[in-house]
């Protein structure tokens, strides 16, 4: 990886961090409470090493096999006291749960109890704990994964269903449920995006009131095109790729 590429990543990262700080300030929030996950899907490990040198410590991968491969290839490359934190941010097929149980430090996209049960059993065998988030679908788009809560404010059935899911997952060994993840629709007005993020935060707040014994501090929402809106609406984790690395290869 050339010095120029490292400098380019560092410059883009600095600009993104400034936008995060500005968004947090507008919302009256502490920017230190917001985690930037740099999304490295399809980028080679040399780019991840450059990102580490630029100051990134949280890496997001969409595919479990890619996360596993990259983590193993970079094993021992960084100080044990200051490691990369690996986030599985993409939806997970049940047959690939073991890759996440073995290699992920956080899982953002739990969308089925079958996956939760498989992860729990595998984590117990590995003697590991895995922080994770429920993926929720607020927009009702069929193309998006997640537990359907598109009408949770009006639908008692949806409220009870998601409440039961939270309660069930929270009781599974090896799993540490910590909040919700969502994605806003593409190519829509800012007001629509803002509403999706706000409704996700309100759903999290309602669940926290219903189940105070299950701490739900995190909201993973916002990507390159909408992370500033997400922060203004309460995101604690933003997932950003293009604004840091440019257009993806492949």
C-alpha positions in Angstrom: 0.0 0.0 0.0 1.5 3.3 -1.1 2.1 6.2 1.2 -0.2 8.3 -1.0 -3.1 5.8 -0.5 -2.6 5.9 3.2 -2.6 9.7 3.2 -5.7 9.7 1.0 -7.5 7.5 3.5 -6.3 9.6 6.4 -7.6 12.8 4.7 -11.0 11.3 4.0 -11.3 9.9 7.5 -10.5 13.3 9.0 -13.2 14.9 6.9 -15.7 12.2 7.9 -14.8 12.5 11.6 -15.4 16.3 11.3 -18.8 15.7 9.8 -19.6 13.3 12.7 -18.5 15.9 15.2 -20.6 18.6 13.6 -23.7 16.4 13.4 -23.3 15.5 17.1 -22.9 19.1 18.0 -26.1 20.0 16.2 -27.9 17.3 18.2 -26.3 18.3 21.5 -24.5 15.0 21.7 -21.0 13.9 22.6 -19.2 12.7 19.4 -17.1 10.3 21.5 -20.3 8.3 22.1 -20.5 7.6 18.3 -18.5 4.7 16.9 -17.4 4.9 13.3 -17.3 1.4 11.6 -15.3 1.6 8.4 -16.9 -0.7 5.8 -14.3 -2.6 3.9 -16.3 -5.0 1.7 -14.2 -6.1 -1.3 -11.2 -4.0 -0.3 -7.9 -6.0 0.1 -6.2 -6.4 3.4 -3.6 -3.8 2.5 -6.3 -1.2 2.6 -7.4 -2.4 6.0 -3.8 -2.0 7.2 -3.7 1.5 5.8 -7.0 2.3 7.5 -5.5 1.1 10.8 -2.5 3.3 10.3 -4.9 6.2 9.7 -6.6 5.6 13.1 -9.5 3.3 12.2 -10.1 0.6 14.8 -13.6 -0.7 13.8 -13.9 -2.6 10.6 -17.3 -3.7 9.0 -17.7 -6.6 6.6 -20.9 -7.7 4.8 -19.9 -11.3 4.2 -18.9 -13.7 7.0 -16.4 -15.6 4.8 -14.7 -12.3 3.9 -14.5 -11.2 7.5 -13.0 -14.6 8.5 -10.4 -14.6 5.7 -9.3 -11.0 6.3 -9.1 -11.4 10.0 -6.9 -14.6 9.7 -4.7 -12.9 7.1 -4.1 -9.9 9.4 -3.7 -12.0 12.6 -0.7 -10.6 14.6 -0.4 -7.5 12.4 -1.5 -5.1 15.1 -0.6 -4.7 18.8 -2.7 -6.9 21.0 -3.4 -3.9 23.3 -4.9 -2.0 20.3 -6.5 -4.4 18.0 -9.0 -4.1 15.1 -12.6 -4.7 16.1 -14.4 -6.8 13.5 -18.1 -6.1 12.8 -20.3 -8.4 10.8 -22.8 -5.9 9.4 -24.5 -8.0 6.7 -27.4 -10.4 7.0 -26.1 -13.9 7.9 -27.1 -17.2 6.4 -27.7 -19.8 9.0 -25.1 -22.2 7.4 -22.4 -19.5 8.0 -23.1 -18.7 11.6 -20.0 -20.5 12.8 -17.8 -18.1 10.9 -19.3 -15.2 12.8 -19.3 -17.1 16.1 -15.5 -17.7 15.6 -14.4 -14.4 14.2 -16.8 -11.5 14.7 -16.5 -9.1 17.6 -20.0 -7.6 17.0 -22.9 -8.7 14.8 -25.3 -6.0 13.5 -27.9 -7.8 11.5 -29.7 -10.5 13.5 -33.0 -11.0 11.6 -34.1 -14.5 12.5 -34.4 -16.6 15.7 -33.0 -19.6 13.8 -29.7 -17.7 13.4 -29.8 -16.6 17.0 -30.2 -20.2 18.3 -27.4 -21.5 16.1 -25.0 -18.7 17.1 -25.8 -19.3 20.8 -25.0 -23.0 20.6 -21.7 -22.4 18.7 -20.7 -19.6 21.0 -21.2 -21.8 24.1 -19.0 -24.4 22.5 -16.3 -21.8 21.8 -16.7 -20.2 25.2 -17.2 -16.8 23.6 -19.7 -14.0 24.0 -20.9 -11.9 21.0 -22.5 -8.5 21.2 -25.2 -8.1 18.7 -28.1 -6.0 17.4 -31.5 -6.8 16.0 -32.0 -5.7 12.4 -35.4 -4.1 12.1 -37.3 -3.1 8.9 -39.1 0.2 9.5 -39.7 1.0 5.8 -41.7 -2.1 4.9 -39.5 -2.6 1.8 -39.5 -6.2 0.7 -35.9 -5.8 -0.5 -34.7 -5.1 3.1 -34.0 -7.7 5.7 -35.0 -7.4 9.4 -37.8 -8.0 11.7 -40.9 -6.3 10.3 -41.9 -3.4 12.4 -43.1 -1.0 9.7 -46.3 -0.3 11.6 -45.1 -0.9 15.2 -46.8 2.2 16.7 -50.2 1.1 15.5 -49.9 -2.6 15.4 -50.1 -4.4 18.8 -49.1 -7.6 17.0 -45.8 -6.1 15.7 -45.1 -4.6 19.1 -45.6 -7.9 20.9 -43.7 -9.9 18.3 -40.6 -7.7 18.5 -40.8 -7.5 22.3 -40.9 -11.3 22.4 -37.9 -11.5 20.0 -35.8 -9.2 22.2 -36.8 -11.1 25.4 -35.9 -14.4 23.7 -32.6 -13.4 22.3 -31.5 -11.7 25.6 -31.9 -15.0 27.3 -29.7 -17.0 24.9 -26.3 -18.0 26.2 -23.4 -16.4 24.5 -25.4 -13.6 23.0 -25.2 -10.0 24.3 -28.1 -8.1 22.8 -27.2 -4.4 22.8 -29.7 -2.6 20.6 -31.1 -2.2 17.0 -29.9 -1.8 13.5 -31.7 -0.4 10.5 -31.3 0.8 7.0 -33.2 3.8 5.5 -34.7 3.6 2.0 -32.6 4.6 -1.0 -33.3 7.7 -3.2 -36.0 9.3 -1.0 -36.4 12.7 0.6 -34.5 13.6 3.7 -37.7 13.8 5.7 -38.4 10.1 4.9 -34.9 9.0 6.0 -35.1 11.1 9.1 -38.5 9.5 10.0 -37.1 6.0 9.7 -34.2 6.7 12.0 -36.4 8.6 14.5 -38.9 5.7 14.6 -36.1 3.3 15.2 -34.9 5.3 18.1 -38.4 5.5 19.5 -38.9 1.7 19.1 -35.6 1.1 21.0 -36.8 3.5 23.7 -40.2 1.7 23.9 -38.4 -1.7 24.1 -36.2 -0.4 26.9 -39.2 0.7 28.9 -40.9 -2.7 28.4 -37.8 -4.7 29.2 -35.6 -2.6 31.5 -33.6 -5.7 32.5 -32.2 -5.8 28.9 -29.9 -2.8 28.3 -30.2 -1.6 24.7 -27.7 1.3 24.4 -26.9 1.0 20.7 -28.5 2.2 17.4 -26.5 1.2 14.3 -27.9 3.3 11.6 -26.6 5.6 8.9 -24.2 5.1 6.0 -22.2 7.4 3.7 -25.2 9.2 2.3 -27.2 9.6 5.4 -25.0 9.2 8.5 -25.4 12.8 9.6 -29.1 12.5 9.7 -28.7 9.2 11.7 -26.5 10.9 14.2 -29.0 13.7 14.7 -31.6 11.1 15.3 -29.6 9.1 17.9 -27.3 6.7 16.1 -24.5 5.4 18.3 -22.8 3.5 15.4 -22.5 4.6 11.8 -21.3 2.3 9.0 -19.3 4.2 6.4 -17.4 2.9 3.4 -17.4 5.1 0.3 -16.7 8.4 2.1 -13.5 6.9 3.5 -12.3 4.5 0.8 -13.9 5.8 -2.4 -15.8 3.6 -4.9 -15.4 -0.2 -4.1 -13.3 -2.4 -6.4 -15.1 -5.3 -7.9 
